Amino acid sequence: MITDLPNKDTNGAIAPGSSNTQNTQQQNNDEITRSILIFKENTSTTNCQYFIFFTKDQFDANKSNNEIINSIKNAFLTIHHAIGYKYQKKATLEFFTVQINNEECYNNIVDKPIALLNNITPRPYSKDLIDQLIAAKLNKIEECTVKLANVPFNYDVNLLIKHFANFTKQSIASFKEIKPNLKRRRPLDNRNTQRSQSPTYKQVIITFDKKSAVEYLFAQHKWGILIENFLVRILPIDVNSQIHKQRNTPTYVVTGKGREQEDDIVELKKQITHLNTIIKDLSSQIKGLDIVQKTHNKDIKLLQEQERRHAKDIEKIRVE
C-alpha cells in the first residue's frame, strides 16, 4: 500500500496544500508553554503575600471575635491591599491575621500603631513569634495556677473556689475539675451486671488573675487548708518544681512539714529538753540540801555532771 507523503521543496519546507500535522503539534506545544508561563506568574503572585496579626488580649476583653474583626476591617477600609481577615487560635493564643498583597503597603503598616484601633500595633506574622508568645502565655498561666488535691469527690467546687478567693483576697480567672474514672466492681453473686464505685477524691486546678495569689499561698507555708472536715492539699502545677517534689514526700504528706522544717523542730525540742533538765537538776540539788548530804552525795554529783553536760550541749547549739 502506498501512502501519499507531503511534498517538500528544496529547502525542506512543506509545500502548500499538503497535510500539516507538524504545524498542529507545534501550536499545541506553544499553547502548553504559554499555560505554564501563566501558571508560574500566578504562583509568584500568590507567594507575594504578607501577614500581620493582632493578639486578642490587645482588644477590649468584652468584645466578641466578630466585633474585633469588624473593627479591624473598618480600620483597614481605605487600605486596598488588605485582602483578608481571619481569626485563629493555636494552643492558648488567640489572634487575628490581616493579609496584605503589597510589600510597600506591608512595610508601612507592620510594627506601627493603628490610630483607628486605639494605637494598637500589629506584628509581623511568623511561626517563631507565635511559638514564643504561646510559651510566654503558658508560663504566665503556670505562675498563676495551683492544684488542689484530696478534694472530696462530691464536694461542690463552687464553694471551694469561693473559699480560696476569700482566703487570698484575689479574683479567680478559671478553674477545672479533674475527676478520676469511675471504677467498676463485680458483685459477689458473679452476675454480669456491674456497679460503679465512686472515687474518694478529685483534683481542682485554679488559675488566679495574678500570680501574687499563688505566692501568698506558698508564703504562708500551708501545705493544706482545712475546709469543714477535710484537708485540701495545695500543690504547684509544675510537677518538676522543688515545692511540688517536697510536698509529695511521705513526711510532708503526713505532717505537712518539709525536711528542713522537721530538723528545725527537732533542734528546738532538744533545746527545750536541755532547759527542762537543767531546771530539774537545780531543783533536785536544792531539795537534796535539805536532807543529809552523805545519803544523797552521789546523786547530787550525778546531777551536777548532767548540768555541765547539758550546758556544753546548749553552747554547742548556739555556736552552730
C-alpha positions as CSV (number, residue, x, y, z in Angstrom):
1,M,0.0,0.0,0.0
2,I,1.4,3.4,-1.0
3,T,0.8,6.4,1.3
4,D,1.0,9.9,-0.1
5,L,3.5,12.0,1.9
6,P,3.6,15.8,1.9
7,N,5.8,17.3,-0.8
8,K,8.8,19.3,0.4
9,D,10.6,22.0,-1.5
10,T,14.4,22.1,-1.9
11,N,14.8,23.9,1.5
12,G,12.9,21.1,3.3
13,A,9.7,23.2,3.8
14,I,6.4,21.5,3.3
15,A,4.7,22.6,0.1
16,P,1.4,24.5,0.2
17,G,-1.7,22.4,0.1
18,S,-0.2,19.3,1.8
19,S,-1.4,17.9,5.2
20,N,0.4,19.8,8.0
21,T,0.4,17.6,11.1
22,Q,3.7,19.1,12.4
23,N,2.3,22.6,12.5
24,T,-0.7,21.5,14.6
25,Q,1.6,19.7,17.0
26,Q,3.8,22.8,17.3
27,Q,0.8,25.0,18.0
28,N,-0.2,22.7,20.8
29,N,3.3,22.8,22.3
30,D,3.2,26.6,22.2
31,E,-0.2,26.7,24.0
32,I,1.2,24.4,26.7
33,T,4.2,26.6,27.1
34,R,2.1,29.7,27.4
35,S,-0.1,28.0,30.0
36,I,3.0,27.0,32.1
37,L,4.2,30.6,32.0
38,I,0.8,31.9,33.1
39,F,0.8,29.4,35.9
40,K,4.2,30.5,37.1
41,E,3.1,34.1,37.1
42,N,0.1,33.3,39.2
43,T,2.2,31.2,41.6
44,S,4.7,34.0,42.1
45,T,1.8,36.5,42.7
46,T,0.3,34.2,45.3
47,N,3.6,33.8,47.1
48,C,4.0,37.6,47.4
49,Q,1.6,37.8,50.3
50,Y,2.4,39.3,53.7
51,F,0.6,38.8,57.0
52,I,0.3,40.9,60.1
53,F,-1.5,39.9,63.3
54,F,-3.1,41.2,66.4
55,T,-3.5,39.2,69.6
56,K,-6.9,39.1,71.2
57,D,-5.7,40.5,74.6
58,Q,-4.8,43.7,72.7
59,F,-8.5,44.5,72.4
60,D,-11.3,45.0,74.9
61,A,-12.0,41.8,76.8
62,N,-15.8,42.3,76.4
63,K,-15.6,42.3,72.6
64,S,-16.5,39.1,70.7
65,N,-14.3,37.8,67.9
66,N,-16.7,39.1,65.2
67,E,-16.7,42.6,66.7
68,I,-12.9,42.6,66.8
69,I,-12.7,41.5,63.1
70,N,-15.2,44.2,62.1
71,S,-13.2,46.8,64.0
72,I,-10.0,45.7,62.1
73,K,-11.9,45.8,58.8
74,N,-13.1,49.3,59.4
75,A,-9.6,50.4,60.3
76,F,-8.2,49.0,57.1
77,L,-11.2,50.2,54.9
78,T,-9.1,52.6,52.9
79,I,-6.1,50.2,52.5
80,H,-6.9,48.4,49.3
81,H,-4.0,46.0,49.6
82,A,-5.6,44.4,52.7
83,I,-7.4,41.5,51.2
84,G,-8.1,39.0,54.0
85,Y,-9.1,38.9,57.7
86,K,-9.1,35.8,59.8
87,Y,-9.4,34.7,63.5
88,Q,-7.1,31.9,64.6
89,K,-6.3,30.0,67.7
90,K,-3.2,28.0,68.5
91,A,-2.8,26.4,71.9
92,T,-3.8,29.1,74.3
93,L,-3.1,32.0,72.0
94,E,-5.9,33.7,70.1
95,F,-5.1,36.2,67.4
96,F,-6.4,37.9,64.2
97,T,-4.4,38.0,60.9
98,V,-4.6,40.5,58.1
99,Q,-3.4,39.5,54.6
100,I,-1.5,42.2,52.6
101,N,-0.7,41.7,48.9
102,N,1.8,44.5,48.5
103,E,5.3,44.7,50.1
104,E,5.4,48.5,50.3
105,C,2.0,48.6,52.0
106,Y,3.0,45.9,54.4
107,N,6.2,47.8,55.4
108,N,4.1,51.0,56.1
109,I,1.7,49.1,58.4
110,V,3.7,46.5,60.3
111,D,5.0,47.4,63.8
112,K,3.3,50.8,63.6
113,P,0.4,51.9,65.8
114,I,-3.1,52.0,64.1
115,A,-4.9,55.2,65.1
116,L,-8.3,53.8,64.4
117,L,-7.6,50.8,66.7
118,N,-6.6,52.9,69.7
119,N,-3.0,52.8,68.6
120,I,-2.7,49.0,68.8
121,T,0.4,47.8,67.0
122,P,0.3,44.9,64.5
123,R,3.1,42.4,64.5
124,P,4.7,40.6,61.6
125,Y,3.3,37.1,61.4
126,S,5.8,34.3,61.8
127,K,5.8,30.8,63.3
128,D,8.7,31.6,65.6
129,L,7.0,34.6,67.0
130,I,3.7,32.8,67.5
131,D,5.6,30.0,69.4
132,Q,7.3,32.5,71.6
133,L,4.0,34.1,72.5
134,I,2.4,30.7,73.3
135,A,5.4,29.8,75.5
136,A,5.2,33.1,77.4
137,K,1.5,32.7,77.9
138,L,1.8,29.2,79.2
139,N,4.5,30.3,81.7
140,K,2.2,33.1,82.9
141,I,-0.7,30.7,83.3
142,E,1.6,28.3,85.2
143,E,2.7,31.1,87.6
144,C,-0.9,31.9,88.4
145,T,-2.1,28.3,88.8
146,V,-2.3,25.9,91.8
147,K,-3.5,22.3,92.0
148,L,-5.8,21.3,94.9
149,A,-5.5,17.6,95.8
150,N,-7.6,15.4,98.1
151,V,-10.8,17.3,97.4
152,P,-13.8,15.1,98.2
153,F,-15.4,13.7,95.1
154,N,-18.9,15.1,95.7
155,Y,-17.9,18.4,97.2
156,D,-19.3,21.5,95.5
157,V,-16.4,23.0,93.6
158,N,-18.1,26.5,93.6
159,L,-17.9,26.6,97.4
160,L,-14.2,25.6,97.2
161,I,-13.5,28.4,94.7
162,K,-15.3,30.9,96.9
163,H,-13.3,29.8,99.9
164,F,-9.9,30.3,98.1
165,A,-11.0,33.6,96.7
166,N,-11.8,34.9,100.2
167,F,-8.6,33.4,101.7
168,T,-6.3,35.0,99.1
169,K,-8.4,38.2,98.5
170,Q,-7.8,37.7,94.8
171,S,-10.1,37.0,91.9
172,I,-10.0,33.7,90.1
173,A,-9.8,33.6,86.3
174,S,-10.7,30.0,85.7
175,F,-10.9,26.6,87.3
176,K,-11.2,23.0,86.2
177,E,-12.2,19.8,87.9
178,I,-10.2,16.6,87.3
179,K,-12.2,13.6,88.2
180,P,-10.8,10.1,88.0
181,N,-12.7,7.5,86.0
182,L,-15.4,5.5,87.8
183,K,-14.2,2.1,88.9
184,R,-16.4,-0.9,88.1
185,R,-16.7,-3.6,90.6
186,R,-18.3,-7.0,90.2
187,P,-21.0,-8.0,92.8
188,L,-20.5,-11.1,94.9
189,D,-23.0,-13.2,93.1
190,N,-20.8,-13.1,89.9
191,R,-23.5,-11.8,87.7
192,N,-22.8,-9.9,84.5
193,T,-24.2,-6.7,86.0
194,Q,-21.6,-4.3,87.4
195,R,-22.0,-1.4,89.8
196,S,-20.0,1.8,89.6
197,Q,-17.9,2.8,92.6
198,S,-17.3,6.5,93.0
199,P,-13.7,7.5,93.8
200,T,-13.0,9.2,97.1
201,Y,-11.1,12.3,95.9
202,K,-10.8,14.6,92.9
203,Q,-8.4,17.4,91.9
204,V,-9.2,21.0,91.1
205,I,-7.0,23.3,89.1
206,I,-7.4,27.0,90.0
207,T,-5.9,29.9,87.9
208,F,-5.9,33.3,89.5
209,D,-5.8,36.6,87.7
210,K,-2.5,37.5,89.4
211,K,0.5,35.3,90.5
212,S,0.6,37.2,93.8
213,A,-2.2,34.9,95.0
214,V,-0.1,31.8,94.4
215,E,2.9,33.5,96.0
216,Y,0.7,34.3,99.0
217,L,-0.5,30.7,99.4
218,F,3.1,29.3,99.3
219,A,4.5,32.0,101.5
220,Q,2.1,31.0,104.3
221,H,3.9,27.6,104.5
222,K,0.5,26.0,104.4
223,W,0.5,22.6,102.9
224,G,-3.3,22.4,103.0
225,I,-6.4,24.2,104.1
226,L,-9.0,22.7,106.4
227,I,-12.5,23.0,105.0
228,E,-15.3,21.5,107.0
229,N,-14.0,18.1,108.0
230,F,-11.4,17.5,105.2
231,L,-7.9,18.9,104.4
232,V,-7.2,20.1,100.9
233,R,-3.6,19.9,99.8
234,I,-2.1,22.8,97.9
235,L,0.4,22.0,95.2
236,P,2.1,23.9,92.3
237,I,1.1,23.0,88.8
238,D,4.6,22.2,87.8
239,V,5.3,18.6,88.8
240,N,9.1,19.1,88.4
241,S,9.3,22.1,90.7
242,Q,11.1,21.8,94.0
243,I,7.9,22.7,96.0
244,H,5.9,20.0,94.3
245,K,8.5,17.4,95.0
246,Q,8.9,18.4,98.6
247,R,5.1,18.4,99.2
248,N,4.8,14.9,97.8
249,T,7.4,13.3,100.1
250,P,5.9,10.9,102.6
251,T,6.8,13.0,105.7
252,Y,5.3,16.1,104.1
253,V,2.1,14.3,103.1
254,V,1.5,13.1,106.6
255,T,2.8,16.0,108.7
256,G,2.6,18.9,106.4
257,K,6.3,19.8,107.1
258,G,9.3,19.5,104.9
259,R,12.6,18.0,106.0
260,E,14.2,21.4,106.8
261,Q,11.2,22.4,109.0
262,E,11.4,19.0,110.7
263,D,15.1,19.5,111.5
264,D,14.4,22.9,113.0
265,I,11.6,21.5,115.2
266,V,13.8,18.6,116.4
267,E,16.6,21.0,117.3
268,L,14.2,23.3,119.1
269,K,12.8,20.3,121.1
270,K,16.4,19.4,122.1
271,Q,17.0,22.9,123.5
272,I,13.7,22.8,125.4
273,T,14.6,19.4,126.8
274,H,18.0,20.7,127.9
275,L,16.5,23.6,129.7
276,N,13.9,21.5,131.4
277,T,16.6,19.1,132.5
278,I,18.7,21.9,134.0
279,I,15.7,23.2,135.9
280,K,15.0,19.7,137.3
281,D,18.7,19.3,138.2
282,L,18.7,22.6,140.1
283,S,15.5,21.7,141.9
284,S,17.0,18.3,142.8
285,Q,20.1,19.9,144.3
286,I,18.0,22.4,146.3
287,K,15.9,19.5,147.7
288,G,19.0,17.4,148.3
289,L,20.5,20.1,150.5
290,D,17.6,19.7,152.9
291,I,18.4,16.1,153.5
292,V,21.5,14.5,155.0
293,Q,24.2,15.3,152.4
294,K,26.0,11.9,153.0
295,T,23.0,10.0,151.9
296,H,22.5,11.8,148.6
297,N,26.0,12.9,147.9
298,K,26.4,10.5,144.9
299,D,23.1,11.7,143.4
300,I,24.0,15.3,143.7
301,K,27.3,14.8,141.9
302,L,25.5,13.0,139.1
303,L,23.0,15.8,138.7
304,Q,25.8,18.4,138.6
305,E,27.6,16.4,135.9
306,Q,24.4,16.3,133.9
307,E,24.0,20.1,134.3
308,R,27.6,20.7,133.0
309,R,27.0,18.3,130.1
310,H,23.7,20.0,129.1
311,A,25.3,23.4,129.4
312,K,28.0,22.3,126.9
313,D,25.3,21.0,124.5
314,I,23.4,24.3,124.6
315,E,26.6,26.2,123.9
316,K,27.4,23.9,121.0
317,I,23.9,24.5,119.6
318,R,24.3,28.3,119.8
319,V,27.7,28.2,118.0
320,E,26.2,26.0,115.2
